[in-house]
Amino acid sequence: MFSAAFRWVDGRLAHVVSSADITDNKRNEALVEYLANYDSLTNLPNRRMLVKECERRIDKTQEGGEGYLLFFDIDGFKKINDTFGHEAGDEFLVQLGQFFSGIPLLHDAIYRNGGDEFIAIIDGDKTEANIRNLASFIHRRFAQPWRLKRGEVFCNVSIGVARYPEDGRTAEELLLKADQAMYKVKKAGGKGVLFGYEL
């Protein structure tokens, strides 16, 4: 609603009031905000949200606290696209997003980095043993087939882990270290987990 007071030609004070329905504008603003922060395929938060949330968690972490950033890259994803087509690849990525977000430790902590890359941010009182157990659980799932409309697919996942604050004090430093660890796993044949300090 808009209102304004002004002097009429004869000097009297006049007041005009008008209104406009901005519901559609607000709805569009919310949609633009969502599209900027979430992946349209998996509905997971995207890299933009990941960096913002990682920086927020780093700022919130008390002195002496620590956290982990896990970098997941799918081994053999290209073969799914080549064999079954990109629609099947997209279907698989949606399943992966649901799988990762369905793990209690990763619920509200998993992001799609792009392509077949997913990132998780884990903080609190978690230990390296907790992270290794999580990686083992994920690898056990990947040992089973993934059922798609066009058939079953097998693949695995390479996992790189960066620990805050040892491996970096910014989101980009942690992402770089986790990416380097993941790449070393992938180069060695995939299906493994490597921490930044093991590089």
Secondary structure, 3 states (H helix, E strand, C coil): CEEEEEECCCCCEEEEEECCCCHHHHHHHHHHHHHHHECCCCCCECHHHHHHHHHHHHHHCCCCCCEEEEEEEEECHHHHHHHHCHHHHHHHHHHHHHHHHHCCCCCCCEEEEECCEEEEEEECCCCHHHHHHHHHHHHHHHCCCEEECCEEECCEEEEEEEEECCCCCCHHHHHHHHHHHHHHHHHCCCCEEEEHHHC
